[in-house]
Amino acid sequence: MTGLSTILIVVGLFLLGGIYSFVKQQMPKGLIVLLSVGAAMCLAAGVLRLDVWS
């Protein structure tokens, strides 16, 4: 695993935790959607950088 992949995956998981917290606190839907997109992008980028499929 490269350092950048690890950072991206950790950030994505952190954002997922934030989404769970915001949903429990009934925060605005726009903020939850924004965090969801950010988490998905970080996790996808981190996994793609792992070069699992190469």
N, C-alpha and C positions, 0 to 999 in steps of 0.2 A: 504494500500500500504506500502510495506517495503521501507526502505531508499535506498537499493541497486537497487531495481526495478525503483524507481524514478530517480536515477542517470543514470542508463542505458538508460531509455527512453529519458531523457534530452540530454544525449550525442548523442544518435541516431538522435534526431531532430536537434541538432546543426550540425551534419555531413550532414544531408539533406540540411540544409541551405548553407553549404559549397559547396556541389555539385552544387546547383543552381547557386551560385556565380561563380564557376569554369567554368560551361558550358557557362555562359554569357561572361566570359573573354576568352573563347576558349583555355583553358588550355589543356595539353596533355591528351589523352584519358585514358592512363594507370593510371594516378592519379585519374581521375574521377571514373574509375572502382574500384580502391582500396578504395576510400571513400565510394562508393556505397555498397561494401561488408561490410565494417566496420559499416556503418549505419544500414544495414539490420541485422547484427549480434547483435548489441546493442539493437535495437528495439525488435527483436525476444526474446533475453534473458530477457529483461525487462518485456515483456508481459508474457512470460512463468513463470517468478518468481512471478507474481501476483497471481498465482494459481487460475486463473479464472475458469478453467475446473475441479477443484477438488471438 
